Amino acid sequence: MLDVKAETLMMVAETGNYTAAARKLNLTQPAVSHHIQQLEKELNAKLFVHSHGGMKLTPEGEIAVKCARRMKALYVNMHTEIADAEKHQTKVRIGITHTAESNLVAEVLAKYGNENPGTVIQIATHTINILYTMLDNYELDLAIVEGRPTNPNLRSLLLGTDYLVCAVPINHPLARKSMVTINDLKKENLILRSPKSSTRNLFISTLVSLNESIDDFNVILEVDNIATIKDLIIKNLGISILANSTCIDEVRRKKIAALPIENLSMIREINLVYQKDFEQSGMLAGILSLYQQAVHEEQAAERLPM
């Protein structure tokens, strides 16, 4: 059983308040305070300091919370895996970014589930930073993300590559061009991903490398949902910078034109990321094979006449 003091630590970190933590844990406030004092004594470290916004974690407290979350995830995993073994099934928790959610990834994972009876895939969609945190805490088994991890405890397998394009309505004047320029973009209303998205950050960092600033563009809307962005583009309410893989279906149906941007090379890797102690290498190979097959089928479909 997970130590009750660890549960208390995580709840105080979440709420920033002893009283709120006590209410959520169905404990008294003195009991919560005592649990934290006991932990600080055991660890010989101050875990919280008082701030204007409530209780704030110290650097040592951050470490303690991180480890407590790992312990909780591993404890839950133990129960889940034992229960799954009795049912002769395997649950796999896979995290994907919003970009991955809009391309081939979900289709590939569904195909893997169909081809491997007894495998249940649970998909969680978050920003890339949250996915890395969940992986590190063993709250996920795998993640499919753009780019490579910097954490030495994580391993990665290259699934493929993708690149950013300018997505415009099919009836937009820019759609008649073979490419767009930065000056073209500055004249348009842009609908961009949220500042936390890797797509947005790649676009901005590439602009910076050319001594350009996002402040010189007319960004009218920031949206995290890619389907919403594409719908707004189709309705001629703006243009956007999106991953090419997310636009394939709309391009094929002649709803959107996906154009390269002159002088902006925005290529990125799509990687399958996992902990170094992940043991199901057959699953990694299976997902890789299905992903490559799906990409090949998409490319073949693009070459077919409409």
N, C-alpha and C positions, 0 to 999 in steps of 0.2 A: 504494500500500500504506500502511496506517495505521502511523504511526511507532511503533516498538516501545516507545519511552519513554512514549508515551501509554497503551499497553496496560499497562505496568508501573505507571504512576500509578493507573489505575483499579483494578488488582488490589490494590495496597497500601491504597487507600482502602476497598476491600471487605473485606479481611482484617484491616486494622489492624496488620499485622505483616510485616516484611521477609522473615522466614524462611518464613512461610506463603505469601506471595505468590511467593517464589522456587520453592517446591515446586509450586504450581499452574501456574506459567509454564514449568517445567522449566529454570530458570536457577539460577545460584549466588546465594547471598545477597549477596556483594560486587557481582555484576552488577546486581542490583536496586538496591542502594544507589547504585551509580554512575549508573544511569539517572535516579534522582531528583535526584542532585547536578547532573547535566547539565541537567536541566529547570529546576532552581532557578537555575542560572547563566544559562541562556538567557532566563528570564522575569524575572530579577533580583528574585526573591521567595522567601520561605520558604514551602514548601508543607505541611510537616508539623511538628508538635511532639510530643515524648514526653509521654504521660500514663499514669496508672495502668492504663488499659485497653489500652494499646498506642499506635500512632501515630494522632494526631488531626489532621485537616485544619485548616489555618489559613483565614481568610476568603479569602485569595488561592488557597489550595489548593482550596477549594470551587468557585471560579470555574474553575480549571484542569480539575477533574474534570468539571464540567458541560460545558465546551467539548469535552473529550476524548470524552465520551459522544455529543455531537452529531456530532463528526467520524466516530466509529465508525458511528453510525446512517446518516449520509449516505453513507459508503463502502459499507456493506451495501446501502443503497437503490440506489446506482449499479449494482452488480452485478445486483441483483434486477430492476431496470427494463430493463436491457439484455437479460437472459435472457428476461424476459417479452415484450419486443418481438419477439424471434426466434420465440416461441411464439404471438404474436398474442393475448396475454392481459394482463390488468391485475390486480395484487394490491393490495388496499386493506386496511390494518390499522386496525380500528375498536375503540376502547376503550369499554366501557360499565360503568356501576356495577352493583352487585348488584340494586338496585331496577329498573334498566332491563332487566336480564336476566330479570326475572320478569314483565314486561308485554309490550307489543306490539312492542318494538324488535327482538328476534331474528326474529320472524315477518316484520317489514317488511324486514329485511336479507336474509332468505332469498328473499322475493319479488323484491327488486331483483336478486339474483343470477340468479334464474330468468329474469327479463325482459331481462337484459343478458348474453348469452353472451360468454364470454371474460373475465368479471369474477370474480375469486376474492376473497371477503371473509374476512379472518382476524379473529376476535373475541377480544379480551382483556378479562377482567373484573377490575377492581381498585377500590380506594377512589378517591374523586374527586381527592384530592391526588396520588396516584400517577399517575392518568391525566393530570393537568395537567403533571406532571413529564415523563412520556413524550412528550406532545405537544411540550413545549418542547424536548426533546432529539431530535425528529424520529424517535422510536421508534414513533409512531403517526401516521396520516394524519388521522384524525377521532376525535372522542369524543362520546358522547351522555351528557349529564350533567344534573343538576338545578342550576338557577341559571346565572348568567352569569360568565364568566371576568374576573378583574381584571388579568391580564397584557395589556399593550397590544399585544403581538405576536400575540395570538390574536383571532380573529373568531368570531362566533356567529350562528346562524340559529335562530329560535324554531320549534320543532316543535309545541308545545302546552303546556298547563298540567295540573298534577296537584295533589292536595291530600291531606292526611293525615286518616285516620279512625281510629276505635276499632274494632278487629276482634275480635268475640266469637263463641263457638260459637252456632249457630242455636238451640239449646235453652237458652241462658243467659237468666236473668231480664232482663238488660239488653237482650236482642234484641227484647223486646216494647216498648221505648221508642222514641220518635222521635229522641231525642238523649240523650247522656250528659253528666253534669256532672263537674267536676273532683273533687268529693267522691265521686261514684260510682267514679271511677278509684282514689282513695285507698283504697277498701275492697277492691280486687281485687288478685290476684297478676298482676304485669305481666311479660311476656316481651318484651324490647326488643332492637332492633338494637345492634350493638357501638358503643362510644363514638366510633369514627372515622367512623361513617356519617352522611351528611347528613340522613337521616330522623330519627335520634336527636337530632342537633344542632338541627334545626329545632324539634322538640318541646320540647327543654330551653330554647332561647332564647325560645320563645313563653311558656313557663311563667314565665321570669324577667321578661318584660315585664308580667306580672300579679302580680309579687311572690310567685311560688310557686317551690318548689324541688323538684327531682327526689328529694332526700333524704327528702321527706315521703311518697313513694310506695313501695309494697312490690315492688321489682324483684327477682324470684326467679331470673331467667336472662337472660343476654345472648348472643344468637346472631347470627352474621353471615349465615347462610343463610336466605333468606326462605321457601323451600319448607319448611324444617324448622319455622320459626315457625308457619306456617299449619297444618302437620300437628299441632303441639302444641295449637293453638287448637281444632281440630276434635275432638281427644281430650279437650277440656275441662280442660286442664292450666294454663290461664292465658289472659289476653287481651293484646292488643298494640296498638301505634300503628304503622300501616303506610300506605304510599301507596295511595290508592283504586285506582289502576290495577293494582296487584298482586293485588287481591282480587276482581276482576270475575268470573273464572271460578267461584270458590268461592261467591260470592254468587248467581250464576245457578243453580248446582246446589244451592242452599240448604244449604250446609255451614257458611257463615260469614255473619254479619250485619255490615255496615260502617256505622257510625253517626257522625254529626257530633258534635263535642264543644262544648258550650256555651261561648261566649266565646273559643274558640280558633280563630282563622282561620289555617290553615296551608297556604296556597296557594303553589305554586312553579312556576317555568318549567322546561320540558324543552327543552334547547338542543343543537343540533348545533354542536360547536366544532372549529375548525381553524386552522392557521397562516395568516397573512395572505398568504403566497405559494402557497397551495393553488390549483391551476389548474383543477381539474375541477368547474366550476360546474354542469355538466349533471348530475353525480352528486348534488350537493347538492339541486338542484331535484327530481330523481327520488325521492330518499329522502323529502323533504318531502311530495311528492304522495302517495306510498304510505302514509306515516304518517297523513296527514289522512284518506285513504280508509279505513284500518284503524280509526281512531277513529270515523268515521261508521258503519261497519258494526257496531262494538261497541255504539254507542248505539242503533242500530236493533234489534239483537238484545235489548238490555235491555228494550225496549218490547214485545217479543213475549210473549204469555201462555205460562206454563209448561205 
